[in-house]
């Protein structure tokens, strides 16, 4: 029996996105909404938290994909609360009491698992998990253009504009749903806000450069993975930099984005090495990315400052540059 089958006896389902929703949680919720409503189940998409959605491309996505999400302070009447792209009790997910709770997520597991939880950290986006679940149920995703666009955009943002795309399943979804979508093209051309432009400029201005090894580390304020990709692609163009490492703290962990222009320093190997035991990382020789769990990091490295940890690890991994 497929994972979603266990919920088909419900008459009312609430799908909860994490606070301050991004494209991945919106796409994931929308995929499940389409599936359950097609089966006659009254389904609502909700989110909460301190901030309402105000980013232009997300509002555009909601309007033009037809995602019926609404902000709430109280949980509507429901038989099941299904959280997507987050976990119950996590800091970025408003906690509501519900008769039954289920979770679908692609981050490191931080809650107790049961038959109603599907948490798989080897996926780069929750959208990919939803796509696989819908495929498993025989739902015709490809026939729903708006859903295709939403799922692709969720993956696009969580993989730094596809530059850090390396997961086999995630690649499979991109290939399966690929097509000519004017709506998708419009969404990817509006990924940065003025506030994020300021984050990028501030992060680049305050970069760290190791002259001997010729690598740069750029710490950015909380931002989308796609913004990290923009930073990495910009910094690696500097003539004296062979490796750029950009990171941001978000959702109980660190998102990382790595670029290399030296064939002796492989970005995917560097990502895998840095994330070993504390997260997951990979990609391609020149572009890679990953996620690190703060909880797992502290379990292994204690109170060592993360920035100092990066300097130490990069110095260990990267050989002295040859002029």
C-alpha positions in Angstrom: 0.0 0.0 0.0 1.3 3.4 -0.9 2.0 6.0 1.8 -0.9 8.2 0.9 -3.5 5.4 0.9 -3.7 5.4 4.7 -5.3 8.9 4.5 -8.0 8.3 2.0 -10.6 7.5 4.6 -10.5 11.0 5.9 -13.2 13.5 5.2 -11.2 16.6 6.1 -7.4 17.2 5.8 -5.3 20.2 6.6 -2.0 20.5 4.8 0.4 22.7 6.8 3.4 24.5 5.2 6.2 25.7 7.4 6.3 29.2 8.6 7.4 31.9 6.1 6.7 29.4 3.2 9.1 28.9 0.3 8.4 27.4 -3.1 9.2 23.9 -2.0 6.7 23.7 0.8 4.1 25.5 -1.4 4.6 23.0 -4.3 4.5 20.0 -1.9 1.3 21.2 -0.3 -0.3 21.8 -3.7 0.6 18.4 -5.0 -1.1 16.8 -2.1 -4.1 19.2 -2.4 -4.6 18.1 -6.0 -4.4 14.4 -5.1 -6.8 14.6 -2.1 -9.4 16.9 -3.7 -9.6 14.7 -6.8 -10.7 12.0 -4.4 -13.4 14.0 -2.9 -11.7 14.9 0.4 -12.2 18.4 1.8 -8.6 19.7 1.8 -7.1 23.0 3.0 -3.6 24.4 2.8 -2.5 26.6 5.7 0.5 28.2 7.2 1.1 30.4 10.3 4.0 32.1 12.1 5.0 35.8 12.5 5.3 36.7 8.8 2.8 36.4 5.9 4.0 35.6 2.4 5.2 38.8 0.7 7.9 37.7 -1.7 6.9 38.6 -5.2 7.6 35.3 -7.0 5.8 33.3 -4.3 2.7 35.5 -4.5 3.0 35.1 -8.3 3.3 31.3 -7.9 0.3 31.1 -5.6 -1.9 33.2 -8.0 -1.0 31.7 -11.3 -0.7 28.0 -10.1 -3.9 28.4 -8.2 -2.6 27.3 -4.8 -5.4 27.9 -2.2 -3.2 28.6 0.8 -4.3 30.8 3.7 -2.7 32.2 6.8 -4.3 31.1 10.1 -3.8 31.6 13.8 -6.0 28.6 14.7 -6.2 25.2 13.1 -9.4 24.7 11.0 -11.6 21.7 11.9 -9.8 18.7 10.5 -9.3 14.9 11.0 -5.7 15.0 9.9 -2.9 17.6 10.0 -0.3 16.8 7.3 2.9 18.8 7.5 5.0 19.2 4.4 8.7 20.3 4.1 8.9 20.5 7.9 8.4 18.5 11.1 5.9 18.7 13.9 7.3 20.7 16.8 10.2 22.1 14.8 10.9 25.8 15.4 9.8 26.8 11.9 6.5 25.0 12.1 3.7 26.5 14.2 2.5 23.8 16.6 -1.2 23.0 16.4 -3.1 20.3 18.3 -4.8 17.9 15.9 -6.6 14.5 16.2 -3.9 12.9 14.0 -0.6 14.3 12.6 1.4 13.2 9.6 4.7 14.5 8.2 6.4 14.4 4.8 9.8 16.0 4.8 13.3 15.9 3.3 15.3 17.4 6.1 17.2 15.6 8.8 14.8 13.8 11.2 14.3 15.6 14.5 11.1 13.9 15.6 9.8 10.5 16.5 8.9 8.5 13.4 5.8 6.3 12.9 3.7 4.9 10.1 2.4 8.5 9.3 5.8 10.0 8.9 7.9 10.0 5.7 11.2 11.8 6.4 13.9 11.2 3.7 17.0 13.4 3.9 18.4 11.9 0.7 16.0 14.0 -1.3 17.0 17.5 -2.3 13.5 18.8 -2.3 10.2 17.8 -0.7 8.6 18.4 -4.1 10.4 15.3 -5.4 9.0 13.1 -2.6 5.5 14.4 -3.4 6.0 13.7 -7.1 7.1 10.1 -6.3 4.1 9.6 -4.1 1.7 10.8 -6.8 3.4 8.6 -9.4 3.0 5.7 -7.0 -0.7 6.4 -6.9 -1.0 6.7 -10.6 -1.9 10.4 -10.4 -1.4 12.0 -13.9 1.0 14.8 -12.8 2.2 15.6 -16.3 -1.4 16.4 -17.3 -1.5 19.2 -14.7 0.7 21.9 -16.1 0.4 24.2 -13.1 1.4 21.4 -10.8 4.4 20.5 -13.0 5.5 24.2 -12.8 5.1 24.3 -9.0 7.0 21.1 -8.4 9.8 22.1 -10.7 10.1 25.5 -9.1 10.2 23.9 -5.7 13.2 21.9 -6.9 14.7 24.8 -8.7 15.0 27.0 -5.6 16.2 24.2 -3.3 19.0 23.3 -5.7 20.4 26.8 -6.3 18.7 27.2 -9.7 19.5 23.5 -10.6 23.2 24.3 -10.3 23.5 22.1 -7.1 21.2 19.4 -8.5 22.8 16.0 -7.9 20.2 13.7 -6.3 19.2 10.8 -8.6 15.5 11.0 -7.8 15.5 14.8 -8.0 17.1 14.6 -11.5 14.6 12.0 -12.5 11.7 14.4 -11.6 13.2 17.3 -13.5 13.6 15.2 -16.6 10.1 13.7 -16.3 8.3 17.0 -15.8 10.5 19.1 -18.2 8.7 21.1 -20.9 8.1 24.6 -22.3 6.4 26.4 -19.4 6.1 30.3 -19.8 5.0 30.4 -16.2 8.1 28.6 -15.0 10.3 31.0 -17.0 8.6 33.9 -15.4 9.0 32.5 -11.9 12.8 31.9 -12.2 13.3 35.4 -13.5 12.0 36.9 -10.2 13.8 34.9 -7.6 15.6 37.8 -5.9 14.1 40.6 -3.9 15.7 44.0 -3.1 16.3 42.7 0.5 18.1 39.6 -0.9 20.2 41.8 -3.2 21.4 43.6 0.0 22.1 40.2 1.6 24.2 39.2 -1.4 26.1 42.4 -1.5 26.8 42.4 2.2 27.9 38.8 2.2 30.3 39.3 -0.7 31.7 42.4 0.8 32.5 40.6 4.1 33.9 37.5 2.5 36.9 35.6 3.9 39.8 34.8 1.5 42.6 32.4 2.2 45.5 33.6 0.1 47.7 30.5 0.3 44.9 28.0 -0.6 43.0 30.5 -2.8 39.5 29.7 -1.4 36.8 32.1 -0.3 34.1 31.6 2.4 31.0 33.7 2.2 28.4 33.7 5.1 25.0 35.0 4.1 22.1 35.9 6.3 19.1 33.6 6.1 18.2 33.2 2.4 17.1 30.7 -0.2 19.4 28.1 -1.6 19.1 29.8 -5.0 20.7 33.0 -3.5 23.6 30.9 -2.3 24.1 29.7 -5.9 24.1 33.3 -7.2 26.8 34.2 -4.6 28.9 31.2 -5.5 28.7 31.8 -9.2 29.7 35.4 -8.7 32.6 34.8 -6.4 34.2 32.0 -8.4 34.7 34.5 -11.3 37.4 36.3 -9.3 40.7 35.5 -10.9 42.6 34.5 -7.7 39.8 32.3 -6.2 39.8 28.6 -7.0 37.0 27.5 -4.7 34.1 29.5 -3.3 32.1 28.3 -0.3 28.8 30.0 0.5 26.5 29.1 3.4 23.5 30.3 5.3 21.8 29.1 8.5 18.2 28.1 8.0 15.7 25.6 9.4 17.9 24.2 12.1 20.9 23.7 9.8 23.3 25.1 7.3 22.7 25.2 3.6 25.9 25.1 1.6 26.9 25.9 -2.0 30.3 25.1 -3.4 32.0 26.2 -6.7 35.4 25.0 -8.0 37.4 26.0 -11.1 40.3 23.7 -10.3 40.1 20.1 -11.6 42.2 18.9 -8.7 39.6 20.2 -6.2 36.2 18.5 -6.9 33.2 20.4 -5.5 31.2 17.2 -5.0 33.9 15.4 -3.1 34.4 18.5 -0.9 30.7 18.7 -0.2 30.5 15.0 0.7 33.6 15.3 3.0 32.3 18.4 4.8 28.8 16.9 5.3 30.0 13.4 6.4 28.2 12.3 9.5 26.4 15.6 10.0 24.4 16.0 6.8 24.3 15.2 3.2 26.1 16.7 0.2 27.1 16.1 -3.3 26.8 17.4 -6.9 29.3 17.8 -9.7 33.0 18.5 -10.1 32.5 22.2 -10.5 29.2 22.8 -8.6 27.9 21.1 -5.5 25.7 21.7 -2.4 24.4 20.2 0.7 22.7 20.5 4.1 24.3 20.2 7.6 22.2 19.6 10.7 23.2 21.9 13.6 22.2 19.2 16.1 24.4 16.6 14.5 27.2 19.1 14.1 27.1 19.9 17.8 27.0 16.2 18.7 30.3 15.6 16.9 32.1 19.0 17.0 30.7 20.4 20.2 31.1 24.2 20.6 33.6 24.7 17.7 32.5 27.7 15.8 31.1 26.7 12.4 33.1 29.3 10.6 36.3 28.2 12.2 35.3 24.6 11.4 35.0 25.5 7.7 38.4 27.2 7.6 40.0 24.1 9.2 38.2 21.6 7.0 38.9 23.5 3.8 42.6 23.9 4.7 42.7 20.2 5.3 41.0 19.3 2.0 42.5 21.9 -0.4 46.2 21.7 -1.4 48.4 24.8 -1.5 47.8 26.6 -4.8 50.5 26.7 -7.4 51.2 30.1 -9.0 
